[in-house]
Every structure is written in structure tokens, then in C-alpha cells.
Amino acid sequence: MLPYRYDHTVRVRYAETDKMGVCWHGNYLLYLEEARGEALRATGFGSYADMEKAGVMTPMVHLDLHYCKPAYYDDVLTVHVTVEDPVRSTIRFLYDVVNQNGDRVLTAVTELAFITSDTHQPCRPPLAMRQFFCKEAAHE
């Protein structure tokens, strides 16, 4: 089902801001991770914990962030998560983060690889994930 889109909202907490009330840049990584995890959970094939129980780990292999506009304390941010490409040995997520006024705050790309938890060698994604994100795997 590509492209796959999921929207996740987060509110900038006071502890995540600096003295000027601006969201500290490193917090966006946490927002992306939270949105990515919920996007996967929403597909119905489980969470990262479920993949790890099945012997598959997903280390980050690529990260690209572009800061467009600051977010401030108490802003409600919507993280639009998109998967456009078929899932193979990696999965690539695109993000567009906007505030409650619709202003773009951040764009980002992350790519995660699939490796076995015992040998840390590359492996295929779990079957349910391949079936969801790849038409050619639907009959496996």
C-alpha cells in the first residue's frame, strides 16, 4: 500500500525548550522516532518490540534533517510520516513536521536497515511488513 501515510501529533513540552521557549533541536529526533513507531504500529503488524522478538533489529543508517522554522513551548506539531518506496533491506521514512498554524517546522528523512539480532547481518524485513509495503511479496 504505497505510498503509506500516517499523521502523529506531539505537543512541545516546557522541558524540551531553551530559555527563549524554543524547542531544542535534538528533540525533533525523539518526535520522529515516536511518529515512526506509531506509524508502524498503525499498519497492524506490530511494533519494534515485536520485530525484535522475531529476531530482527532496525538500526538507523541514514538521517537528514532540515530545520525550517522554530517550534515553541506548547506548540502542537503534526508529524506527517510517509513511506514511498518498497521495503527491501531498508525502509525509508519521509517526514514533514508542521505547527498548529500549518507552518513547516522541519523536513526529514530516515532510513533503517534490517539486521538479525544474533549475527547483526542484513536480513529481509518480516513477512507481514513486506506484504504491507510490497505488492510482489503479497503471495509469499
BALOBA-1460 file (C-alpha; in Angstrom, 3 decimals):
// residues 140
<rec num="1" residu="m" x="0.000" y="0.000" z="0.000"/>
<rec num="2" residu="l" x="2.364" y="2.669" z="-1.189"/>
<rec num="3" residu="p" x="2.576" y="5.472" z="-0.605"/>
<rec num="4" residu="y" x="1.746" y="4.912" z="3.062"/>
<rec num="5" residu="r" x="0.950" y="7.998" z="5.133"/>
<rec num="6" residu="y" x="0.448" y="8.449" z="8.849"/>
<rec num="7" residu="d" x="-0.046" y="11.594" z="10.928"/>
<rec num="8" residu="h" x="1.084" y="11.853" z="14.537"/>
<rec num="9" residu="t" x="0.742" y="14.831" z="16.868"/>
<rec num="10" residu="v" x="3.057" y="15.906" z="19.669"/>
<rec num="11" residu="r" x="2.997" y="18.922" z="21.954"/>
<rec num="12" residu="v" x="6.250" y="20.710" z="22.731"/>
<rec num="13" residu="r" x="6.747" y="20.400" z="26.482"/>
<rec num="14" residu="y" x="8.361" y="23.070" z="28.638"/>
<rec num="15" residu="a" x="11.292" y="20.780" z="29.494"/>
<rec num="16" residu="e" x="12.049" y="20.473" z="25.751"/>
<rec num="17" residu="t" x="12.686" y="24.194" z="25.299"/>
<rec num="18" residu="d" x="15.518" y="26.590" z="25.967"/>
<rec num="19" residu="k" x="15.356" y="29.870" z="27.896"/>
<rec num="20" residu="m" x="13.707" y="31.542" z="24.883"/>
<rec num="21" residu="g" x="10.911" y="28.954" z="24.786"/>
<rec num="22" residu="v" x="12.286" y="27.449" z="21.558"/>
<rec num="23" residu="c" x="12.202" y="23.684" z="21.125"/>
<rec num="24" residu="w" x="15.746" y="22.311" z="21.388"/>
<rec num="25" residu="h" x="16.799" y="20.857" z="18.012"/>
<rec num="26" residu="g" x="17.662" y="17.394" z="19.364"/>
<rec num="27" residu="n" x="14.070" y="16.806" z="20.476"/>
<rec num="28" residu="y" x="12.958" y="16.504" z="16.869"/>
<rec num="29" residu="l" x="14.751" y="13.161" z="16.683"/>
<rec num="30" residu="l" x="12.531" y="11.922" z="19.509"/>
<rec num="31" residu="y" x="9.417" y="13.262" z="17.781"/>
<rec num="32" residu="l" x="10.387" y="11.475" z="14.563"/>
<rec num="33" residu="e" x="11.066" y="8.229" z="16.406"/>
<rec num="34" residu="e" x="7.736" y="8.396" z="18.221"/>
<rec num="35" residu="a" x="5.866" y="9.119" z="14.973"/>
<rec num="36" residu="r" x="7.733" y="6.373" z="13.099"/>
<rec num="37" residu="g" x="6.942" y="3.807" z="15.790"/>
<rec num="38" residu="e" x="3.267" y="4.750" z="15.825"/>
<rec num="39" residu="a" x="3.145" y="4.704" z="12.026"/>
<rec num="40" residu="l" x="4.444" y="1.120" z="12.033"/>
<rec num="41" residu="r" x="2.083" y="0.106" z="14.824"/>
<rec num="42" residu="a" x="-0.864" y="1.562" z="12.864"/>
<rec num="43" residu="t" x="-0.176" y="-0.805" z="9.956"/>
<rec num="44" residu="g" x="-1.285" y="-3.694" z="12.159"/>
<rec num="45" residu="f" x="1.876" y="-5.798" z="12.035"/>
<rec num="46" residu="g" x="3.223" y="-4.705" z="15.367"/>
<rec num="47" residu="s" x="5.929" y="-2.622" z="16.923"/>
<rec num="48" residu="y" x="9.710" y="-2.534" z="17.032"/>
<rec num="49" residu="a" x="9.486" y="-4.794" z="20.090"/>
<rec num="50" residu="d" x="7.567" y="-7.355" z="18.039"/>
<rec num="51" residu="m" x="10.250" y="-7.291" z="15.332"/>
<rec num="52" residu="e" x="12.979" y="-7.703" z="17.929"/>
<rec num="53" residu="k" x="11.156" y="-10.700" z="19.441"/>
<rec num="54" residu="a" x="11.174" y="-12.172" z="15.916"/>
<rec num="55" residu="g" x="14.961" y="-11.670" z="15.727"/>
<rec num="56" residu="v" x="15.023" y="-8.552" z="13.537"/>
<rec num="57" residu="m" x="16.620" y="-5.252" z="14.555"/>
<rec num="58" residu="t" x="16.431" y="-1.920" z="12.731"/>
<rec num="59" residu="p" x="19.460" y="0.339" z="13.183"/>
<rec num="60" residu="m" x="19.391" y="3.830" z="11.706"/>
<rec num="61" residu="v" x="21.692" y="4.055" z="8.669"/>
<rec num="62" residu="h" x="20.755" y="7.493" z="7.341"/>
<rec num="63" residu="l" x="19.389" y="10.698" z="8.848"/>
<rec num="64" residu="d" x="18.778" y="14.012" z="7.131"/>
<rec num="65" residu="l" x="17.143" y="16.973" z="8.886"/>
<rec num="66" residu="h" x="16.222" y="20.396" z="7.560"/>
<rec num="67" residu="y" x="15.095" y="22.949" z="10.125"/>
<rec num="68" residu="c" x="12.650" y="25.417" z="8.584"/>
<rec num="69" residu="k" x="11.140" y="27.364" z="11.476"/>
<rec num="70" residu="p" x="11.384" y="27.108" z="15.261"/>
<rec num="71" residu="a" x="8.746" y="25.380" z="17.338"/>
<rec num="72" residu="y" x="7.913" y="26.863" z="20.725"/>
<rec num="73" residu="y" x="6.679" y="25.695" z="24.084"/>
<rec num="74" residu="d" x="3.087" y="24.392" z="23.877"/>
<rec num="75" residu="d" x="3.039" y="24.260" z="20.063"/>
<rec num="76" residu="v" x="1.122" y="21.291" z="18.717"/>
<rec num="77" residu="l" x="3.156" y="19.691" z="15.964"/>
<rec num="78" residu="t" x="1.841" y="17.246" z="13.388"/>
<rec num="79" residu="v" x="4.438" y="14.835" z="12.094"/>
<rec num="80" residu="h" x="3.380" y="13.605" z="8.653"/>
<rec num="81" residu="v" x="5.171" y="10.284" z="8.061"/>
<rec num="82" residu="t" x="5.361" y="8.805" z="4.557"/>
<rec num="83" residu="v" x="6.824" y="5.597" z="3.140"/>
<rec num="84" residu="e" x="7.003" y="5.869" z="-0.654"/>
<rec num="85" residu="d" x="9.479" y="3.151" z="-1.623"/>
<rec num="86" residu="p" x="9.049" y="-0.622" z="-1.366"/>
<rec num="87" residu="v" x="10.621" y="-2.138" z="1.734"/>
<rec num="88" residu="r" x="13.614" y="-4.311" z="0.909"/>
<rec num="89" residu="s" x="16.740" y="-4.495" z="3.080"/>
<rec num="90" residu="t" x="15.949" y="-0.981" z="4.330"/>
<rec num="91" residu="i" x="12.906" y="1.161" z="4.966"/>
<rec num="92" residu="r" x="12.956" y="4.875" z="4.204"/>
<rec num="93" residu="f" x="10.697" y="7.339" z="6.039"/>
<rec num="94" residu="l" x="9.960" y="10.900" z="4.906"/>
<rec num="95" residu="y" x="8.718" y="13.459" z="7.433"/>
<rec num="96" residu="d" x="7.064" y="16.828" z="7.200"/>
<rec num="97" residu="v" x="6.535" y="18.497" z="10.581"/>
<rec num="98" residu="v" x="4.089" y="21.400" z="10.768"/>
<rec num="99" residu="n" x="2.820" y="23.503" z="13.646"/>
<rec num="100" residu="q" x="-0.819" y="24.218" z="14.512"/>
<rec num="101" residu="n" x="-0.819" y="27.131" z="12.036"/>
<rec num="102" residu="g" x="0.284" y="24.873" z="9.189"/>
<rec num="103" residu="d" x="3.792" y="26.350" z="9.096"/>
<rec num="104" residu="r" x="6.515" y="23.887" z="8.165"/>
<rec num="105" residu="v" x="8.910" y="23.434" z="11.088"/>
<rec num="106" residu="l" x="11.081" y="20.569" z="9.857"/>
<rec num="107" residu="t" x="11.532" y="18.127" z="6.998"/>
<rec num="108" residu="a" x="13.480" y="14.930" z="7.474"/>
<rec num="109" residu="v" x="14.423" y="11.566" z="6.016"/>
<rec num="110" residu="t" x="15.445" y="8.490" z="7.977"/>
<rec num="111" residu="e" x="16.481" y="5.115" z="6.664"/>
<rec num="112" residu="l" x="16.596" y="1.988" z="8.797"/>
<rec num="113" residu="a" x="18.252" y="-1.296" z="7.849"/>
<rec num="114" residu="f" x="17.043" y="-4.764" z="8.779"/>
<rec num="115" residu="i" x="19.578" y="-6.994" z="10.545"/>
<rec num="116" residu="t" x="19.390" y="-10.202" z="12.527"/>
<rec num="117" residu="s" x="19.624" y="-9.730" z="16.273"/>
<rec num="118" residu="d" x="22.065" y="-12.616" z="16.717"/>
<rec num="119" residu="t" x="24.620" y="-12.054" z="13.922"/>
<rec num="120" residu="h" x="23.865" y="-8.409" z="13.019"/>
<rec num="121" residu="q" x="23.902" y="-9.408" z="9.360"/>
<rec num="122" residu="p" x="21.476" y="-7.853" z="6.857"/>
<rec num="123" residu="c" x="18.178" y="-9.698" z="6.526"/>
<rec num="124" residu="r" x="14.769" y="-9.352" z="4.964"/>
<rec num="125" residu="p" x="12.046" y="-7.440" z="6.767"/>
<rec num="126" residu="p" x="9.358" y="-9.517" z="8.489"/>
<rec num="127" residu="l" x="6.894" y="-11.081" z="6.041"/>
<rec num="128" residu="a" x="3.929" y="-9.006" z="7.244"/>
<rec num="129" residu="m" x="5.903" y="-5.822" z="6.586"/>
<rec num="130" residu="r" x="6.936" y="-6.985" z="3.119"/>
<rec num="131" residu="q" x="3.337" y="-7.855" z="2.337"/>
<rec num="132" residu="f" x="2.087" y="-4.464" z="3.507"/>
<rec num="133" residu="f" x="4.695" y="-2.358" z="1.703"/>
<rec num="134" residu="c" x="5.482" y="-4.503" z="-1.373"/>
<rec num="135" residu="k" x="2.997" y="-5.829" z="-3.895"/>
<rec num="136" residu="e" x="5.406" y="-8.507" z="-5.129"/>
<rec num="137" residu="a" x="5.548" y="-10.107" z="-1.655"/>
<rec num="138" residu="a" x="1.777" y="-10.450" z="-1.318"/>
<rec num="139" residu="h" x="1.842" y="-14.121" z="-2.296"/>
<rec num="140" residu="e" x="4.784" y="-15.268" z="-0.139"/>
